[in-house]
Amino acid sequence: MKRTEMVCGKCIKFEENCCRLGPELVRIDDPETHWCAQGIWHQWSDRFQEMEPYYWGEWEGDIC
């Protein structure tokens, strides 16, 4: 996953306009552009041939 794709709108922990990563809900006004370094996203795994969780810090070398 590229770093630019790590936005709230694609995060597993984002629902009903709120971030659910912490104990308190945080409203995100623009989830499609709000970048996060702590979220959890789904990404296709060629190794397992299924979608798997993708955690922050695992992005590919291309961070542009």
OpenMM code with the backbone's topology and positions (N, CA, C; nanometers):
from openmm import Vec3, app, unit

residues = "MET LYS ARG THR GLU MET VAL CYS GLY LYS CYS ILE LYS PHE GLU GLU ASN CYS CYS ARG LEU GLY PRO GLU LEU VAL ARG ILE ASP ASP PRO GLU THR HIS TRP CYS ALA GLN GLY ILE TRP HIS GLN TRP SER ASP ARG PHE GLN GLU MET GLU PRO TYR TYR TRP GLY GLU TRP GLU GLY ASP ILE CYS".split()
positions = [
    Vec3(0.0841, -0.1183, 0.0000),
    Vec3(0.0000, 0.0000, 0.0000),
    Vec3(0.0881, 0.1239, 0.0000),
    Vec3(0.0507, 0.2211, -0.0787),
    Vec3(0.1250, 0.3464, -0.0830),
    Vec3(0.0795, 0.4377, 0.0297),
    Vec3(0.1699, 0.5166, 0.0759),
    Vec3(0.1391, 0.6066, 0.1870),
    Vec3(0.0234, 0.6996, 0.1542),
    Vec3(0.0130, 0.7442, 0.0309),
    Vec3(-0.0942, 0.8362, -0.0077),
    Vec3(-0.2318, 0.7721, 0.0004),
    Vec3(-0.2401, 0.6396, 0.0038),
    Vec3(-0.3690, 0.5695, 0.0125),
    Vec3(-0.4134, 0.5490, 0.1569),
    Vec3(-0.3305, 0.5873, 0.2525),
    Vec3(-0.3610, 0.5638, 0.3928),
    Vec3(-0.4477, 0.6779, 0.4470),
    Vec3(-0.5721, 0.6808, 0.4030),
    Vec3(-0.6654, 0.7856, 0.4440),
    Vec3(-0.7810, 0.7250, 0.5231),
    Vec3(-0.8446, 0.8070, 0.6032),
    Vec3(-0.9538, 0.7602, 0.6894),
    Vec3(-1.0664, 0.6921, 0.6120),
    Vec3(-1.0971, 0.7427, 0.4930),
    Vec3(-1.2066, 0.6871, 0.4150),
    Vec3(-1.1888, 0.5409, 0.3800),
    Vec3(-1.0657, 0.4905, 0.3832),
    Vec3(-1.0376, 0.3503, 0.3515),
    Vec3(-1.0050, 0.2677, 0.4749),
    Vec3(-0.9999, 0.3321, 0.5914),
    Vec3(-0.9579, 0.2647, 0.7146),
    Vec3(-1.0679, 0.1742, 0.7697),
    Vec3(-1.0283, 0.0575, 0.8201),
    Vec3(-1.1217, -0.0380, 0.8795),
    Vec3(-1.1887, 0.0214, 1.0029),
    Vec3(-1.1175, 0.1060, 1.0750),
    Vec3(-1.1682, 0.1627, 1.1998),
    Vec3(-1.2477, 0.2918, 1.1806),
    Vec3(-1.2794, 0.3278, 1.0569),
    Vec3(-1.3559, 0.4488, 1.0304),
    Vec3(-1.4988, 0.4119, 0.9931),
    Vec3(-1.5961, 0.4661, 1.0656),
    Vec3(-1.7369, 0.4430, 1.0324),
    Vec3(-1.8222, 0.5574, 1.0850),
    Vec3(-1.9265, 0.5863, 1.0111),
    Vec3(-2.0208, 0.6931, 1.0460),
    Vec3(-1.9481, 0.8256, 1.0714),
    Vec3(-1.8523, 0.8587, 0.9850),
    Vec3(-1.7756, 0.9834, 0.9923),
    Vec3(-1.6888, 0.9961, 1.1166),
    Vec3(-1.6649, 0.8865, 1.1868),
    Vec3(-1.5834, 0.8925, 1.3075),
    Vec3(-1.4696, 0.7908, 1.3042),
    Vec3(-1.3564, 0.8326, 1.3597),
    Vec3(-1.2405, 0.7446, 1.3748),
    Vec3(-1.2554, 0.6690, 1.5061),
    Vec3(-1.2391, 0.5381, 1.5012),
    Vec3(-1.2552, 0.4542, 1.6191),
    Vec3(-1.1241, 0.3894, 1.6631),
    Vec3(-1.0104, 0.4528, 1.6324),
    Vec3(-0.8814, 0.3958, 1.6707),
    Vec3(-0.8543, 0.4065, 1.8199),
    Vec3(-0.9039, 0.5103, 1.8839),
    Vec3(-0.8781, 0.5309, 2.0261),
    Vec3(-1.0034, 0.5114, 2.1085),
    Vec3(-0.9915, 0.5332, 2.2384),
    Vec3(-1.1085, 0.5159, 2.3258),
    Vec3(-1.2184, 0.6196, 2.3007),
    Vec3(-1.1790, 0.7369, 2.2510),
    Vec3(-1.2778, 0.8404, 2.2219),
    Vec3(-1.2968, 0.8519, 2.0715),
    Vec3(-1.4213, 0.8682, 2.0272),
    Vec3(-1.4497, 0.8844, 1.8855),
    Vec3(-1.4067, 1.0232, 1.8397),
    Vec3(-1.3463, 1.0298, 1.7220),
    Vec3(-1.3034, 1.1575, 1.6656),
    Vec3(-1.3715, 1.1749, 1.5309),
    Vec3(-1.4437, 1.2833, 1.5157),
    Vec3(-1.5120, 1.3103, 1.3886),
    Vec3(-1.4103, 1.3604, 1.2862),
    Vec3(-1.4157, 1.3030, 1.1663),
    Vec3(-1.3275, 1.3419, 1.0564),
    Vec3(-1.4138, 1.4062, 0.9489),
    Vec3(-1.3888, 1.5337, 0.9195),
    Vec3(-1.4716, 1.6076, 0.8242),
    Vec3(-1.4481, 1.5663, 0.6796),
    Vec3(-1.3251, 1.5334, 0.6428),
    Vec3(-1.2941, 1.4958, 0.5044),
    Vec3(-1.2150, 1.3648, 0.5031),
    Vec3(-1.2838, 1.2519, 0.5182),
    Vec3(-1.2154, 1.1230, 0.5314),
    Vec3(-1.1377, 1.0777, 0.4079),
    Vec3(-1.1696, 1.1324, 0.2920),
    Vec3(-1.1002, 1.0898, 0.1700),
    Vec3(-0.9633, 1.1550, 0.1542),
    Vec3(-0.9374, 1.2613, 0.2293),
    Vec3(-0.8071, 1.3275, 0.2193),
    Vec3(-0.7335, 1.3299, 0.3527),
    Vec3(-0.7970, 1.2865, 0.4597),
    Vec3(-0.7335, 1.2900, 0.5916),
    Vec3(-0.6396, 1.1713, 0.6059),
    Vec3(-0.5089, 1.1984, 0.5987),
    Vec3(-0.4086, 1.0928, 0.6056),
    Vec3(-0.3854, 1.0503, 0.7500),
    Vec3(-0.3577, 0.9232, 0.7717),
    Vec3(-0.3380, 0.8703, 0.9061),
    Vec3(-0.2173, 0.7773, 0.9092),
    Vec3(-0.1422, 0.7804, 1.0181),
    Vec3(-0.0266, 0.6928, 1.0333),
    Vec3(-0.0546, 0.5822, 1.1353),
    Vec3(-0.1807, 0.5643, 1.1740),
    Vec3(-0.2114, 0.4646, 1.2760),
    Vec3(-0.3270, 0.3737, 1.2372),
    Vec3(-0.3833, 0.3916, 1.1204),
    Vec3(-0.5018, 0.3161, 1.0828),
    Vec3(-0.4754, 0.1721, 1.0433),
    Vec3(-0.5815, 0.1045, 1.0047),
    Vec3(-0.5755, -0.0343, 0.9591),
    Vec3(-0.6566, -0.0425, 0.8301),
    Vec3(-0.5953, -0.0889, 0.7235),
    Vec3(-0.6611, -0.0935, 0.5936),
    Vec3(-0.6613, -0.2348, 0.5394),
    Vec3(-0.7538, -0.2632, 0.4480),
    Vec3(-0.7551, -0.3916, 0.3780),
    Vec3(-0.6689, -0.3812, 0.2533),
    Vec3(-0.5893, -0.4815, 0.2293),
    Vec3(-0.5070, -0.4853, 0.1089),
    Vec3(-0.5006, -0.6288, 0.0585),
    Vec3(-0.4994, -0.6438, -0.0735),
    Vec3(-0.4915, -0.7770, -0.1339),
    Vec3(-0.3530, -0.8364, -0.1091),
    Vec3(-0.3509, -0.9619, -0.0660),
    Vec3(-0.2254, -1.0325, -0.0420),
    Vec3(-0.2048, -1.1375, -0.1503),
    Vec3(-0.1011, -1.1194, -0.2303),
    Vec3(-0.0690, -1.2210, -0.3312),
    Vec3(-0.0255, -1.3513, -0.2646),
    Vec3(0.0375, -1.3386, -0.1504),
    Vec3(0.0863, -1.4573, -0.0782),
    Vec3(-0.0282, -1.5455, -0.0301),
    Vec3(-0.1319, -1.4835, 0.0291),
    Vec3(-0.2438, -1.5598, 0.0839),
    Vec3(-0.3658, -1.5637, -0.0072),
    Vec3(-0.3625, -1.4866, -0.1167),
    Vec3(-0.4733, -1.4810, -0.2121),
    Vec3(-0.6050, -1.4406, -0.1472),
    Vec3(-0.5976, -1.3419, -0.0602),
    Vec3(-0.7169, -1.2875, 0.0037),
    Vec3(-0.6836, -1.1504, 0.0616),
    Vec3(-0.7876, -1.0780, 0.0992),
    Vec3(-0.7672, -0.9484, 0.1622),
    Vec3(-0.7168, -0.9708, 0.3048),
    Vec3(-0.6236, -0.8873, 0.3471),
    Vec3(-0.5709, -0.8992, 0.4826),
    Vec3(-0.5517, -0.7603, 0.5422),
    Vec3(-0.5466, -0.7520, 0.6746),
    Vec3(-0.5247, -0.6211, 0.7377),
    Vec3(-0.3861, -0.5680, 0.7039),
    Vec3(-0.3796, -0.4402, 0.6834),
    Vec3(-0.2549, -0.3725, 0.6523),
    Vec3(-0.2390, -0.2608, 0.7541),
    Vec3(-0.1342, -0.2667, 0.8322),
    Vec3(-0.1146, -0.1711, 0.9406),
    Vec3(-0.0179, -0.0609, 0.9019),
    Vec3(-0.0299, 0.0550, 0.9651),
    Vec3(0.0580, 0.1666, 0.9365),
    Vec3(0.2028, 0.1221, 0.9564),
    Vec3(0.2911, 0.1839, 0.8797),
    Vec3(0.4325, 0.1511, 0.8889),
    Vec3(0.4751, 0.0416, 0.7924),
    Vec3(0.3782, -0.0197, 0.7234),
    Vec3(0.4096, -0.1276, 0.6312),
    Vec3(0.4065, -0.0821, 0.4855),
    Vec3(0.3974, 0.0494, 0.4617),
    Vec3(0.3841, 0.0963, 0.3252),
    Vec3(0.5076, 0.0639, 0.2418),
    Vec3(0.4873, 0.0657, 0.1109),
    Vec3(0.5950, 0.0346, 0.0187),
    Vec3(0.6986, 0.1465, 0.0181),
    Vec3(0.8124, 0.1215, -0.0436),
    Vec3(0.9188, 0.2187, -0.0485),
    Vec3(0.8789, 0.3503, -0.1106),
    Vec3(0.7847, 0.3486, -0.2026),
    Vec3(0.7390, 0.4705, -0.2693),
    Vec3(0.6433, 0.5449, -0.1786),
    Vec3(0.6928, 0.6505, -0.1129),
    Vec3(0.6077, 0.7240, -0.0193),
    Vec3(0.5584, 0.8554, -0.0771),
    Vec3(0.5721, 0.8752, -0.2062),
    Vec3(0.5269, 1.0000, -0.2679),
    Vec3(0.3777, 0.9983, -0.2932),
] * unit.nanometer
topology = app.Topology()
chain = topology.addChain("A")
for resn in residues:
    res = topology.addResidue(resn, chain)
    for name in ("N", "CA", "C"):
        topology.addAtom(name, app.Element.getBySymbol(name[0]), res)
